[in-house]
Amino acid sequence: MSDLYPFKFETVLKEKVWGGNALVSKYNKKTSVPGRIGESWEISAVSDNQSVVSNGFLAGNNIEELIEVYMGDITGDVVYEKFGNEFPLLIKLIEAREDLSIQVHPGNDMAKERHNAYGKTEMWYILESEPGAKIYTGFREGITKDMYLDALAAGTMAGILNVETAVPGDVFFTPAGRVHAIGAGTVLAEIQQTSDITYRIFDWNRENAGPDKRELHTELALDAIDFSATGHHKIKVDPAVNTLENLVKCEFFNTNIIRLDKPLKREYYLNDSFVIYICVEGEMKIRWEDSFDTLAKGETCLIPAMIKEITMEPVGEARLLEVYIETGNNV
């Protein structure tokens, strides 16, 4: 019998100029400081935002301390060999009441050279959207660097971007180098590499930023942009009940959607990775060995790699994202 268990963490809420109140009012996030909450960091190993365990006998320990002690029992031996004590993924919930800045992220090589950090490839799962809510992802058509600079100087960046309409259940995958932005009226779950490196290209000339007007990273972004990243990038899956449907598979993470209306057993005997569950709808019990815990809408938990079997029991119907790293042994 293992001494580890599914971990929940204290969430870190981030005020943003473009944020709102949905994460607090609808996704069970607690704050004593009312304001525009744009992000809830669910699991983080970013150096100044280490997630702290909120449940069980290891409550109060941060995620790096867990891995220092339990190593591959937490992350999986292959993952631990590659990343050591640093947890490789960052999980967030995001609400955009206004458009986010148009931005781009560097890849691993550039981020390591410039910032001694990992790059950022990410994906979004749309939880809520107002009618007509937009996601900006890639360019509408292939452009040159000069065409891009002309649009930037003229303030017409939005006109050269590929624009998608976002509805709940849509998925958008954003590799490093693809220019992108979350549009107003959207709530989503974000899964990404552990990195806080963002190059802000255009911030919509926000008038309400005042003296806190945010820095743009024009020169840094220029070398990071993939000018060939064009076309439609929406992934749309209508999951069957009580089965797994894959949403995104890449070298940095693998994400499935699971829709449940009866208990489902998941076995990880051939896995060599942690598993993350993000409850995006409903509520369920997660059972392992002789124990259980609940996972409600808006909550995230981390299943240590040494736990090889769980059963999920929904209360009514529930929907969750399942995330792990593909190591060659995963099923």
JOGI-V188251 format. One record per backbone hydrogen bond with DSSP energy under -0.5 kcal/mol. NH is the residue of the N-H (numbers start at 1). CO is the residue of the C=O. E is the energy in kcal/mol with one decimal. If there is no record, write none. Layout:
nh = {NH:NH}
co = {CO:CO}
e = {E:E}
This chain:
nh = {7:10:12:13:14:15:16:19:20:25:26:27:27:29:34:37:37:38:38:39:40:41:42:42:43:49:51:53:54:55:59:60:61:63:66:67:68:69:70:71:73:74:75:76:79:80:81:82:83:84:86:87:90:91:92:93:94:95:96:97:97:98:100:102:103:104:111:112:113:114:115:116:116:117:120:122:123:124:125:126:126:127:128:130:133:135:136:137:137:138:139:140:141:143:148:149:150:151:152:153:154:155:155:156:159:160:161:162:164:166:169:170:171:172:173:174:175:177:178:179:180:181:183:185:186:187:188:189:190:191:192:193:194:195:198:199:200:201:202:206:210:212:213:217:221:222:223:224:224:225:226:227:229:230:231:235:237:237:239:242:243:245:247:248:250:254:255:256:257:258:259:259:260:260:264:266:268:271:274:275:276:277:278:279:279:280:280:281:284:285:286:287:287:288:291:293:295:297:298:299:301:302:303:303:304:305:306:307:308:310:311:312:313:313:314:315:316:317:318:319:320:321:322:323:324:327}
co = {302:52:41:11:39:13:36:16:37:21:22:22:23:23:32:20:35:14:36:14:93:12:40:91:91:46:44:61:8:8:56:53:58:51:62:63:64:65:66:67:70:71:71:72:272:76:77:78:79:80:83:85:192:43:190:40:188:38:186:18:95:18:182:202:180:199:107:108:109:110:111:111:112:111:106:174:191:172:189:124:170:187:187:185:130:164:181:135:162:179:229:160:160:227:144:145:146:147:148:149:150:151:152:151:156:157:158:138:135:133:126:167:235:124:233:122:173:105:175:177:103:136:134:96:96:128:94:125:92:123:90:121:88:193:196:104:198:102:102:203:207:209:210:200:217:218:219:220:221:221:177:225:226:228:139:171:169:235:237:259:240:257:255:255:253:324:248:322:245:320:240:243:258:318:312:310:308:268:75:303:323:301:321:277:299:278:319:319:295:313:293:285:311:291:288:286:284:282:279:296:277:7:275:301:302:74:73:304:306:266:287:264:285:311:312:283:314:315:260:281:258:278:256:276:254:325}
e = {-2.6:-3.0:-1.7:-0.6:-2.9:-0.5:-2.6:-1.6:-1.8:-2.5:-2.9:-0.8:-0.6:-1.6:-0.6:-2.5:-1.3:-2.6:-0.7:-1.5:-2.7:-3.1:-0.8:-2.4:-1.3:-2.7:-2.9:-2.9:-2.5:-0.7:-1.7:-2.4:-1.9:-2.1:-1.9:-1.9:-2.3:-1.5:-3.0:-2.3:-2.4:-2.0:-1.6:-1.9:-0.7:-2.8:-2.3:-1.4:-2.8:-2.6:-1.8:-0.6:-2.6:-2.4:-2.4:-1.9:-2.9:-2.4:-3.1:-2.7:-0.6:-1.5:-2.8:-2.8:-2.6:-1.9:-2.6:-2.5:-2.2:-2.7:-2.5:-0.6:-1.2:-1.1:-2.1:-2.3:-2.1:-2.5:-2.4:-0.5:-2.7:-2.7:-2.0:-2.4:-2.3:-2.5:-2.7:-0.6:-2.4:-3.5:-3.1:-2.4:-0.5:-1.0:-2.1:-2.4:-2.3:-2.1:-2.3:-2.5:-1.9:-0.7:-0.8:-2.4:-1.1:-1.7:-0.9:-2.4:-2.8:-2.6:-2.7:-2.3:-2.2:-2.1:-0.7:-3.3:-0.5:-1.6:-1.9:-0.6:-2.3:-2.3:-1.9:-2.3:-1.6:-2.4:-2.6:-2.5:-3.0:-2.1:-1.8:-1.5:-1.8:-1.4:-0.7:-2.5:-0.7:-3.1:-1.6:-1.4:-0.9:-2.0:-1.3:-3.4:-2.7:-1.5:-0.9:-0.6:-0.8:-1.5:-3.3:-0.9:-1.5:-1.4:-1.0:-3.2:-0.6:-0.5:-0.7:-4.1:-1.1:-2.1:-3.0:-1.5:-2.1:-3.0:-3.0:-2.7:-2.9:-2.7:-0.5:-0.8:-0.5:-3.2:-2.2:-2.9:-3.4:-1.2:-1.2:-1.9:-3.0:-2.5:-2.2:-0.5:-2.7:-0.7:-2.0:-1.5:-1.9:-2.5:-3.4:-0.6:-3.0:-2.2:-3.1:-1.7:-2.8:-1.3:-3.0:-2.6:-2.4:-2.4:-3.8:-0.5:-0.7:-1.7:-2.1:-1.6:-0.7:-2.5:-2.2:-2.9:-2.9:-0.5:-0.6:-3.0:-0.9:-0.6:-2.3:-2.6:-2.4:-2.5:-2.6:-2.6:-2.0:-0.5}
